[in-house]
Amino acid sequence: MSEVADSGFAPRLLAWFDIHGRHDLPWQHPRSPYRVWLSEIMLQQTQVRVVVPYFERFVAALPDLPALAAAPLDDVLGLWSGLGYYARARNLHAAARACVDHHGGELPRDFDALLALPGIGRSTAGAILSQAWGDRFAILDGNVKRVLARVHGVSGWPGLPAVEKQLWQHAQAQLPDARLADYTQAQMDLGATLCTRHEPACILCPLQDGCVARFQGRVTELPTPKPGKALPQREAVLLLLRDSEGRVLLRRRPPAGVWAQLWSLPEADDHDTARALFHAHVDGDYSQGEALEPIAHAFSHYRLRLLPLRWRAVAPAAAVGDNDDLRWVSLDAIDALGIPAPVRTLLDAQFAEQQEDPPP
Protein backbone atom coordinates (compact mmCIF):
# COMPACT_ATOMS: atom_id res chain seq x y z
CA MET A 1 0.00 0.00 0.00
CA SER A 2 1.33 3.46 -0.92
CA GLU A 3 2.10 6.29 1.46
CA VAL A 4 -0.81 8.38 0.20
CA ALA A 5 -3.14 5.43 0.63
CA ASP A 6 -1.85 4.82 4.16
CA SER A 7 -2.32 8.25 5.63
CA GLY A 8 -2.64 10.95 3.01
CA PHE A 9 -5.73 9.90 1.08
CA ALA A 10 -8.38 11.84 2.99
CA PRO A 11 -6.33 15.01 3.72
CA ARG A 12 -5.21 15.37 0.11
CA LEU A 13 -8.69 14.68 -1.20
CA LEU A 14 -10.30 17.21 1.13
CA ALA A 15 -7.72 19.89 0.26
CA TRP A 16 -8.49 19.33 -3.43
CA PHE A 17 -12.24 19.37 -2.77
CA ASP A 18 -12.06 22.74 -0.99
CA ILE A 19 -10.81 24.33 -4.21
CA HIS A 20 -12.13 22.16 -7.01
CA GLY A 21 -15.10 20.24 -5.61
CA ARG A 22 -18.77 20.78 -6.32
CA HIS A 23 -20.28 23.02 -3.63
CA ASP A 24 -23.41 24.31 -5.34
CA LEU A 25 -25.47 21.19 -5.99
CA PRO A 26 -29.16 21.71 -5.17
CA TRP A 27 -29.29 18.92 -2.58
CA GLN A 28 -26.50 20.64 -0.64
CA HIS A 29 -28.59 23.80 -0.03
CA PRO A 30 -30.33 23.02 2.18
CA ARG A 31 -28.87 19.65 3.03
CA SER A 32 -31.52 17.51 4.73
CA PRO A 33 -31.83 13.74 5.11
CA TYR A 34 -34.74 13.68 2.63
CA ARG A 35 -32.90 15.72 -0.02
CA VAL A 36 -29.69 13.72 0.41
CA TRP A 37 -31.59 10.43 0.12
CA LEU A 38 -33.49 11.56 -2.98
CA SER A 39 -30.29 12.75 -4.67
CA GLU A 40 -28.46 9.51 -3.89
CA ILE A 41 -31.25 7.41 -5.40
CA MET A 42 -31.42 9.62 -8.49
CA LEU A 43 -27.64 9.54 -8.91
CA GLN A 44 -27.52 5.75 -9.06
CA GLN A 45 -26.33 5.04 -12.62
CA THR A 46 -27.17 8.62 -13.67
CA GLN A 47 -24.89 11.65 -14.08
CA VAL A 48 -25.23 14.81 -12.00
CA ARG A 49 -25.99 17.07 -14.98
CA VAL A 50 -28.95 14.84 -15.88
CA VAL A 51 -30.22 14.55 -12.31
CA VAL A 52 -30.25 18.25 -11.33
CA PRO A 53 -33.40 19.35 -13.23
CA TYR A 54 -35.26 16.18 -12.23
CA PHE A 55 -34.29 16.72 -8.58
CA GLU A 56 -35.47 20.33 -8.61
CA ARG A 57 -38.79 19.42 -10.23
CA PHE A 58 -39.29 16.51 -7.82
CA VAL A 59 -38.71 18.49 -4.61
CA ALA A 60 -40.85 21.35 -5.90
CA ALA A 61 -43.76 18.91 -6.20
CA LEU A 62 -42.93 16.69 -3.20
CA PRO A 63 -40.81 18.77 -0.80
CA ASP A 64 -40.54 16.29 2.06
CA LEU A 65 -40.87 12.64 2.95
CA PRO A 66 -44.52 12.75 4.13
CA ALA A 67 -45.50 14.43 0.85
CA LEU A 68 -43.75 11.67 -1.10
CA ALA A 69 -45.43 8.97 0.97
CA ALA A 70 -48.87 10.52 0.45
CA ALA A 71 -48.48 10.95 -3.31
CA PRO A 72 -50.03 8.41 -5.71
CA LEU A 73 -47.43 6.20 -7.37
CA ASP A 74 -48.51 7.49 -10.78
CA ASP A 75 -47.51 11.02 -9.73
CA VAL A 76 -44.11 9.81 -8.52
CA LEU A 77 -43.49 7.90 -11.75
CA GLY A 78 -44.58 10.95 -13.73
CA LEU A 79 -42.00 13.11 -11.96
CA TRP A 80 -39.39 10.40 -12.56
CA SER A 81 -40.27 9.85 -16.21
CA GLY A 82 -37.15 10.10 -18.38
CA LEU A 83 -34.63 9.24 -15.66
CA GLY A 84 -34.88 5.51 -16.35
CA TYR A 85 -34.34 2.58 -13.98
CA TYR A 86 -37.88 3.08 -12.68
CA ALA A 87 -37.51 0.53 -9.90
CA ARG A 88 -35.67 3.33 -8.09
CA ALA A 89 -38.84 5.46 -8.07
CA ARG A 90 -41.05 2.60 -6.95
CA ASN A 91 -38.62 1.74 -4.14
CA LEU A 92 -38.37 5.41 -3.14
CA HIS A 93 -42.14 5.60 -2.80
CA ALA A 94 -42.34 2.32 -0.87
CA ALA A 95 -39.51 3.41 1.45
CA ALA A 96 -41.23 6.73 2.17
CA ARG A 97 -44.41 4.91 3.17
CA ALA A 98 -42.40 2.54 5.36
CA CYS A 99 -40.83 5.56 7.10
CA VAL A 100 -44.28 7.00 7.78
CA ASP A 101 -45.47 3.67 9.15
CA HIS A 102 -42.41 2.79 11.24
CA HIS A 103 -40.15 5.84 11.73
CA GLY A 104 -42.46 8.75 12.44
CA GLY A 105 -42.30 10.11 8.91
CA GLU A 106 -38.53 10.59 8.97
CA LEU A 107 -35.54 8.70 7.60
CA PRO A 108 -33.98 6.72 10.46
CA ARG A 109 -30.50 7.69 11.59
CA ASP A 110 -29.50 4.06 11.90
CA PHE A 111 -27.52 2.01 9.40
CA ASP A 112 -29.47 -1.23 9.77
CA ALA A 113 -32.82 0.54 9.67
CA LEU A 114 -31.82 2.38 6.49
CA LEU A 115 -30.57 -0.84 4.94
CA ALA A 116 -33.96 -2.46 5.58
CA LEU A 117 -35.75 0.16 3.43
CA PRO A 118 -36.50 -0.66 -0.24
CA GLY A 119 -33.84 0.56 -2.66
CA ILE A 120 -31.18 1.36 -0.06
CA GLY A 121 -28.00 -0.71 -0.12
CA ARG A 122 -24.83 -0.47 1.91
CA SER A 123 -23.26 2.38 -0.07
CA THR A 124 -26.45 4.45 -0.24
CA ALA A 125 -27.03 4.02 3.50
CA GLY A 126 -23.47 5.19 4.15
CA ALA A 127 -23.89 8.17 1.83
CA ILE A 128 -27.08 9.25 3.61
CA LEU A 129 -25.58 8.94 7.10
CA SER A 130 -22.31 10.67 6.20
CA GLN A 131 -23.85 13.55 4.24
CA ALA A 132 -27.03 14.17 6.21
CA TRP A 133 -25.62 13.73 9.71
CA GLY A 134 -21.82 13.65 9.33
CA ASP A 135 -21.66 10.08 10.64
CA ARG A 136 -18.53 8.03 9.92
CA PHE A 137 -19.63 5.64 7.19
CA ALA A 138 -17.93 4.68 3.94
CA ILE A 139 -19.45 4.64 0.47
CA LEU A 140 -18.61 2.56 -2.60
CA ASP A 141 -20.42 3.80 -5.67
CA GLY A 142 -19.06 3.43 -9.22
CA ASN A 143 -16.85 6.51 -9.03
CA VAL A 144 -15.34 5.46 -5.71
CA LYS A 145 -14.70 1.91 -6.93
CA ARG A 146 -12.76 3.31 -9.87
CA VAL A 147 -10.65 5.63 -7.70
CA LEU A 148 -9.85 2.94 -5.13
CA ALA A 149 -9.10 0.28 -7.73
CA ARG A 150 -6.54 2.59 -9.35
CA VAL A 151 -4.98 4.07 -6.21
CA HIS A 152 -4.54 0.64 -4.62
CA GLY A 153 -3.96 -1.36 -7.79
CA VAL A 154 -6.89 -3.71 -7.14
CA SER A 155 -7.37 -6.11 -10.06
CA GLY A 156 -10.58 -7.95 -10.92
CA TRP A 157 -14.07 -6.81 -11.86
CA PRO A 158 -15.47 -4.81 -8.87
CA GLY A 159 -18.77 -6.66 -9.20
CA LEU A 160 -17.14 -9.84 -7.91
CA PRO A 161 -17.71 -10.31 -4.15
CA ALA A 162 -14.00 -10.90 -3.38
CA VAL A 163 -12.93 -7.75 -5.24
CA GLU A 164 -15.72 -5.66 -3.74
CA LYS A 165 -14.68 -6.84 -0.28
CA GLN A 166 -11.16 -5.51 -0.86
CA LEU A 167 -12.50 -2.16 -2.02
CA TRP A 168 -14.77 -1.88 1.03
CA GLN A 169 -11.78 -2.52 3.27
CA HIS A 170 -9.87 0.33 1.62
CA ALA A 171 -12.89 2.63 1.75
CA GLN A 172 -13.36 1.99 5.45
CA ALA A 173 -9.66 2.30 6.32
CA GLN A 174 -9.33 5.75 4.74
CA LEU A 175 -12.28 7.44 6.46
CA PRO A 176 -11.33 10.72 8.17
CA ASP A 177 -12.53 11.55 11.68
CA ALA A 178 -14.26 14.76 10.61
CA ARG A 179 -15.84 16.48 7.58
CA LEU A 180 -17.56 13.28 6.49
CA ALA A 181 -20.11 15.06 4.29
CA ASP A 182 -17.38 16.87 2.37
CA TYR A 183 -15.24 13.74 2.18
CA THR A 184 -18.10 11.69 0.75
CA GLN A 185 -18.81 14.34 -1.90
CA ALA A 186 -15.08 14.71 -2.63
CA GLN A 187 -14.72 11.03 -3.51
CA MET A 188 -17.63 11.20 -5.93
CA ASP A 189 -16.36 14.45 -7.44
CA LEU A 190 -12.86 13.10 -8.02
CA GLY A 191 -14.20 10.08 -9.87
CA ALA A 192 -16.65 12.15 -11.89
CA THR A 193 -14.26 14.95 -12.93
CA LEU A 194 -10.64 13.67 -12.88
CA CYS A 195 -10.42 9.92 -12.32
CA THR A 196 -12.85 9.27 -15.15
CA ARG A 197 -13.38 5.97 -16.95
CA HIS A 198 -11.77 7.24 -20.16
CA GLU A 199 -8.85 9.67 -20.45
CA PRO A 200 -8.45 10.43 -16.72
CA ALA A 201 -6.64 13.69 -15.88
CA CYS A 202 -3.93 12.07 -13.76
CA ILE A 203 -1.66 15.12 -13.90
CA LEU A 204 -4.28 17.11 -11.95
CA CYS A 205 -5.12 14.41 -9.44
CA PRO A 206 -4.30 15.10 -5.77
CA LEU A 207 -3.57 11.37 -5.29
CA GLN A 208 -1.23 10.91 -8.26
CA ASP A 209 1.94 10.52 -6.15
CA GLY A 210 0.59 7.40 -4.48
CA CYS A 211 -1.48 5.87 -7.28
CA VAL A 212 -0.41 2.28 -7.96
CA ALA A 213 -2.13 2.19 -11.35
CA ARG A 214 -0.26 5.31 -12.48
CA PHE A 215 3.13 3.99 -11.37
CA GLN A 216 2.52 0.63 -13.02
CA GLY A 217 1.07 2.08 -16.23
CA ARG A 218 -2.26 0.35 -15.62
CA VAL A 219 -4.63 3.31 -15.45
CA THR A 220 -6.52 2.23 -18.58
CA GLU A 221 -6.75 -1.37 -17.30
CA LEU A 222 -8.26 -0.57 -13.89
CA PRO A 223 -10.84 -1.12 -12.72
CA THR A 224 -11.08 -4.41 -14.59
CA PRO A 225 -14.07 -4.31 -16.97
CA LYS A 226 -16.97 -6.66 -16.54
CA PRO A 227 -16.52 -9.80 -18.66
CA GLY A 228 -18.41 -9.15 -21.87
CA LYS A 229 -21.06 -11.28 -23.51
CA ALA A 230 -23.39 -10.76 -26.44
CA LEU A 231 -26.75 -9.38 -25.40
CA PRO A 232 -29.83 -11.24 -26.68
CA GLN A 233 -32.17 -9.35 -28.99
CA ARG A 234 -35.96 -9.32 -28.97
CA GLU A 235 -38.64 -7.49 -30.91
CA ALA A 236 -42.04 -6.20 -29.91
CA VAL A 237 -44.91 -4.60 -31.80
CA LEU A 238 -46.25 -1.30 -30.40
CA LEU A 239 -49.81 -0.30 -31.18
CA LEU A 240 -50.15 3.47 -31.56
CA LEU A 241 -53.94 3.83 -31.60
CA ARG A 242 -55.36 7.33 -32.05
CA ASP A 243 -59.07 8.06 -31.95
CA SER A 244 -60.97 10.78 -33.81
CA GLU A 245 -60.08 13.30 -31.10
CA GLY A 246 -56.35 12.58 -31.48
CA ARG A 247 -56.13 10.78 -28.15
CA VAL A 248 -53.77 7.81 -27.73
CA LEU A 249 -54.58 4.55 -25.96
CA LEU A 250 -52.12 3.87 -23.14
CA ARG A 251 -51.86 0.71 -21.11
CA ARG A 252 -50.30 0.32 -17.68
CA ARG A 253 -47.52 -2.24 -17.70
CA PRO A 254 -47.51 -5.17 -15.24
CA PRO A 255 -46.27 -4.62 -11.65
CA ALA A 256 -43.07 -6.59 -12.30
CA GLY A 257 -40.55 -6.70 -15.11
CA VAL A 258 -39.20 -4.05 -17.48
CA TRP A 259 -40.86 -0.61 -17.11
CA ALA A 260 -43.09 -2.02 -14.36
CA GLN A 261 -46.25 0.04 -13.67
CA LEU A 262 -45.38 2.71 -16.23
CA TRP A 263 -47.87 3.78 -18.87
CA SER A 264 -46.95 2.68 -22.39
CA LEU A 265 -48.49 1.78 -25.71
CA PRO A 266 -50.12 -1.65 -25.96
CA GLU A 267 -47.35 -4.11 -26.83
CA ALA A 268 -47.24 -7.60 -28.33
CA ASP A 269 -44.48 -10.08 -29.09
CA ASP A 270 -45.70 -10.80 -32.63
CA HIS A 271 -48.29 -9.70 -35.18
CA ASP A 272 -50.78 -12.44 -34.36
CA THR A 273 -50.88 -11.31 -30.73
CA ALA A 274 -50.88 -7.67 -31.83
CA ARG A 275 -53.88 -8.27 -34.08
CA ALA A 276 -55.85 -9.80 -31.21
CA LEU A 277 -54.86 -6.89 -28.97
CA PHE A 278 -55.94 -4.42 -31.63
CA HIS A 279 -59.41 -5.90 -32.01
CA ALA A 280 -59.84 -6.12 -28.23
CA HIS A 281 -59.35 -2.35 -27.88
CA VAL A 282 -60.70 -0.71 -31.04
CA ASP A 283 -63.02 -1.28 -33.96
CA GLY A 284 -61.09 -1.14 -37.22
CA ASP A 285 -58.89 -2.92 -39.74
CA TYR A 286 -55.56 -4.16 -38.40
CA SER A 287 -54.10 -4.37 -41.92
CA GLN A 288 -54.41 -0.57 -42.25
CA GLY A 289 -51.72 0.01 -39.63
CA GLU A 290 -48.95 2.36 -40.76
CA ALA A 291 -45.44 1.12 -39.97
CA LEU A 292 -43.31 3.81 -38.32
CA GLU A 293 -39.54 3.85 -37.92
CA PRO A 294 -38.30 1.03 -35.63
CA ILE A 295 -36.97 2.11 -32.24
CA ALA A 296 -33.84 0.51 -30.79
CA HIS A 297 -33.46 0.45 -27.00
CA ALA A 298 -30.83 -1.30 -24.90
CA PHE A 299 -31.30 -2.67 -21.39
CA SER A 300 -28.52 -4.09 -19.24
CA HIS A 301 -29.51 -7.66 -20.08
CA TYR A 302 -30.96 -7.49 -23.62
CA ARG A 303 -31.56 -5.26 -26.63
CA LEU A 304 -35.09 -4.37 -27.65
CA ARG A 305 -36.30 -3.39 -31.12
CA LEU A 306 -39.74 -1.79 -31.04
CA LEU A 307 -41.88 -1.88 -34.18
CA PRO A 308 -44.56 0.86 -33.93
CA LEU A 309 -47.75 0.59 -35.98
CA ARG A 310 -50.06 3.61 -36.14
CA TRP A 311 -53.77 3.93 -36.83
CA ARG A 312 -55.63 7.23 -37.03
CA ALA A 313 -59.24 7.96 -36.10
CA VAL A 314 -60.00 4.50 -34.75
CA ALA A 315 -63.23 3.88 -32.83
CA PRO A 316 -62.63 2.78 -29.22
CA ALA A 317 -64.19 -0.57 -28.49
CA ALA A 318 -66.95 -0.47 -25.90
CA ALA A 319 -65.04 -3.06 -23.90
CA VAL A 320 -62.31 -0.56 -23.05
CA GLY A 321 -64.51 1.80 -21.06
CA ASP A 322 -63.15 2.99 -17.74
CA ASN A 323 -60.25 0.75 -16.76
CA ASP A 324 -57.51 1.39 -14.24
CA ASP A 325 -54.98 -0.13 -16.63
CA LEU A 326 -56.24 1.36 -19.92
CA ARG A 327 -56.61 5.03 -20.63
CA TRP A 328 -57.29 7.23 -23.67
CA VAL A 329 -54.98 10.24 -23.22
CA SER A 330 -54.61 13.46 -25.18
CA LEU A 331 -51.06 13.94 -26.40
CA ASP A 332 -50.65 17.18 -24.46
CA ALA A 333 -51.49 15.36 -21.20
CA ILE A 334 -48.76 12.70 -21.31
CA ASP A 335 -46.26 14.84 -19.37
CA ALA A 336 -48.07 14.02 -16.13
CA LEU A 337 -47.63 10.26 -16.60
CA GLY A 338 -44.68 7.96 -16.10
CA ILE A 339 -43.86 6.76 -19.61
CA PRO A 340 -40.74 4.89 -20.83
CA ALA A 341 -38.29 7.25 -22.55
CA PRO A 342 -38.40 5.68 -26.05
CA VAL A 343 -42.20 5.63 -25.99
CA ARG A 344 -42.33 9.23 -24.79
CA THR A 345 -40.05 10.25 -27.67
CA LEU A 346 -42.42 8.56 -30.10
CA LEU A 347 -45.46 10.29 -28.57
CA ASP A 348 -43.70 13.67 -28.54
CA ALA A 349 -43.16 13.28 -32.28
CA GLN A 350 -46.88 12.55 -32.70
CA PHE A 351 -47.72 15.69 -30.72
CA ALA A 352 -45.42 17.81 -32.89
CA GLU A 353 -47.04 16.34 -36.00
CA GLN A 354 -50.51 17.02 -34.62
CA GLN A 355 -49.58 20.67 -33.97
CA GLU A 356 -48.48 21.04 -37.57
CA ASP A 357 -51.53 19.27 -38.99
CA PRO A 358 -54.38 19.32 -36.43
CA PRO A 359 -57.30 16.97 -37.02
CA PRO A 360 -60.38 18.50 -38.70
N, C-alpha and C positions, 0 to 999 in steps of 0.2 A: 504494500500500500504506500502511496506517495505521501510526501510531507504535507501537501495541501489537502489531501484527503484525510490525513490524520487529524490535523488541528486547524487548518486554515480555510477549510471549505466554507463554513458559514460566515466568518468575518469578511472574507473576500467577496462573497456573493452579496452580502448586505451592503458593503461599501459600493459595489457596482450598482445595486438596486437604488440606492439613495440618489444617484445621478442619472441613471439610464432606465430605471424601471418604470412601469406603468402605474401612475398615481391618480389618474382621473377616470377610472372605470366607474360606470354608474352604480354598481353594487358596492363600491367603496364609500359612497357619499349619499345617504348615510349607510354605514355598515351595520346591518342587523342580522340575526340568525336566519330569518326568513329570506332576506335578499341574498345572503351568502349561499344558502342552500339552493335557491332557485338558479343562481348563476352557475353553481357547480354542476347541477343537473343539465342545464342548457349547454355547458361547455364540454360535456362528454362527447367526444368525436366531432366537435364543431368548433370552428375558429372564432376568436373574440370578435373580429370585425363583422361576422355574420350574426353573432348572438346579440350584440348591443341593441339594435332596433327592436328585436323580438322581446328582449328583457324589458325595455322601456315601455313597450306597448302592454306587456303582460302585467307589470306592476301598476300601470295606470288603471287597468281594469280590475285587477285583483291585488290590492295593496298590502294585504297581510294574510297570514295563514288561515284565520277563520273565514275570510272572504273566499279563498281558494277552496276550502272544504265545503262551503255552502253552494258553490257554483255548480251548475249542471256539467257533466262531463263533456257534452257537446260544445259548451262555451270554452272549456279549457282546450279541447282539441282544435277549436277554431282559432284561438290565440296562438296555438303551437303550429298551425298549418304552415308548411314550408320548411320547418326546421328538420324534419325527418326523424327517424328512430322514435316513432310515436309511443312506444312502450314507456319511454321516459315520462311523457305527459300523463299517461294513465297511472303510472306508479306514483308520480308527484301528487296527483289527486287523491289516490288511495292513502298515501302517507299522511296527507293533510287531514283527512277524515280520521285516521288512526290517532293522530295527535289531539284532535278535538275529543275523541272518545276516551283516551287513556293518559293524556299529558296536559290537560287543562288548556288546550288550544295553543300550546307552544311547542317548539322543537325541544326535545330533552337535551340537557347538557350532560349526557352520559354516553360513552362510546357504545356499550352493548345495546342500549335502548335505541340509539340511532341506527345501529347495524340491523336491528330487527325490523326497521321500517322498509316498505317496498322501495326498490330502486336505489338504496344506499348501501354501498359496499365499503370495504375497509378504507380505501383511499378517500372516498367522498366523506365518510364520517370524520376522518382525520382533518380534511380540509375545512369542514364546518367548524369543528372544535377549535382548530388553530386560528382561523380567521375571525370567527364570531366572538370567541371568548379568550383568545390568546393562550389556549391550553397546549401543552407540549405533546403534539401528535404528529407523526410523519405522514406524508402523502406519497403516492406512487402512480401518477397518471402517465400518459404517453410521453410528455415532454420530460418529466423527471426520469423515467426509465432510460431515455436516450442519453441524458446528461450523465447519469450514474454509470451506465454501461461503458461510456467512453472514458470518463475520468478514472474508473477503476479497472478498465480493461476486461469487463465481464463478457465472455463469449456465450453464445447460445441464444435462441429465440426467447425473449422475455415472457412470452406466454406459457413457457414450460414451467411447471411448479418449482423445480429445483433452481432454475435461473431466477425466477421471481423471488424466491426465498433469499437468495444472495443479495438482490437489489433492496429488499426490505431491510435486511441487516445493515446495509450501508446507509440507507435513508434514516434509520433509527439512530445509528451511531453518530451521525453528523448534526443532529438537532441542536440548536443553540438553547441557552437557558432563558433567553428573553427575545422580544420582537418576533414572536412566532407568526403573527399575521403577515408581517413584511417578508419574513423568510419564506413562508409558503408561496406568496405571490412572486418572490424573486426567483424561485426555482422554475416556476411555470414561465415567467418572462424570459429567462435565459434560454430555455429550450425553444420558445416560440420565436425569439428574435435573433439569437446568435448560434446556438447549438442546434441548428435546424437539420432536418433529415437530409436535405441536399445542399451542397455548397455552404457548409457552416463557416462562420466568420471567426475562425480560431484566433486570428491575430488580435482580435478585440476582446477575447474572452478573459474574464478575471481569473479563471482556473487553468489557463493554458500551461503554466509552469509545472503543474502537477498532473497533467492529463496523460494517462497511460496510452490511450489510443493515439494521441498526437505524437508522442515519443516513438511509438512503434510503427507509425505510418499506417494505422488501421482505422482512421476516422471514418472512411467511407464504408468500412466493413461492419462497424458497430453502430447501433445494436444489430445483432444477427437477424436478417429478415425471416419472416415466417416462411416455412417451406411451401413452395407454390404448387398448385394443382389446377387443372383446367376446371372452370366453373361450368356446370350443366346449363343448358339453355331450354327455356320453355316459351310457348306462345299462348296468348289469350286473345279472344275476341271481345272488344268493347262495344257496347250498344249505345250510341249517342242518339237518343230519342227526343225529338223536339215537337211539341204540340203546336196548335195553330196560334197560340199566344207567345210562342218562342221559348216556353219553359222547357227545362231539361229534366228527365227522370233520373233521380239519384237513388242509390240503394245503399243502406248501411251494411258494411262488411261484418263478417262474423266476429265474435268476441275474442277469438284467438287466431294466430297466424299473421301473415303479412298485412300491414295496414289495418290491424284489428280495430273495429268500431269506427273507422273513418267512413265518411260518405264518399261514394265513388259511382262511376257508371256501372250498370249491370254488366257482368263479365261471365264469359263462358270459355271452356277449354277448347271447343271445336265448333264448327258451324252447325252441326246437328243440334247440339245443346243450345247454341245461340238462337237458332230458329224457334225452338220450343220456348225459350225465355222471351223472345220477341212477342210471340202470339199470346203469352200469358199476361203481358203488360199493355199491349196496344192492339188496336184493330188496324190492319194494313197488310202490305205485301212485303215479305222479308226480302225477296229478290230485288226490290227497288233500293236497297241500301247502297249508299255511296261510300266507296272505300277511300278513307283519308290516309295521309302519310303514316306509315308505321312509327311507333315510338319505342326506342330502346331505353331500357332502365336496368341498372345493375344493383343487385343486393350483395351482401357479403357472401352468400352461399349459392347464388345462381343468377343468371342473366335472364331478363324478361323482355320479350318483344310483344308489344301491344298492337293489335290490329283494329283500329277504330272503324266502325261502320256508322254512317249518319243517315237518318231519315228526317225529313221536314214535315211539319203539319200533320203528324200522326194523331189518331183519335185515341185517347186513353181508354183502356179497357175498364169496364165497370168494376171488375174484380180488384183493381188497384185500390180505389177509394182512399180512405184514411188509414194509413198503416204506419206504425212506428218505424218500420225499416224501409219504407218506400216513400218518396216525396217528390212531387213536381216542383221545381225551383226555378225562379226567374234568374237569368244569368247575372243580373246585377246584385243578386242576393247571396251569391256563393261565398263572398268574403267572410261571412259570419260562420261558415261551416268548416270543420276539419276535413280537408280533401287532400289526397296524395299529390305530391308536387307535379308529377308528369300529367296527371288528370287535370289538375288546376290549369296548367299551361295550355292544354287542349281547350278547356272551357273558356279561358281568357281570349284565345284566338277566335272562338265562336262569338264572344261578346263584341270583340272589335269588328268582326264581320257584320254582326247585326247592326252596329252603330252606323256602318257605312251603307248598309242596305236594309233598313228596317222593314219588317213584314207589313203588308198592306192592312 
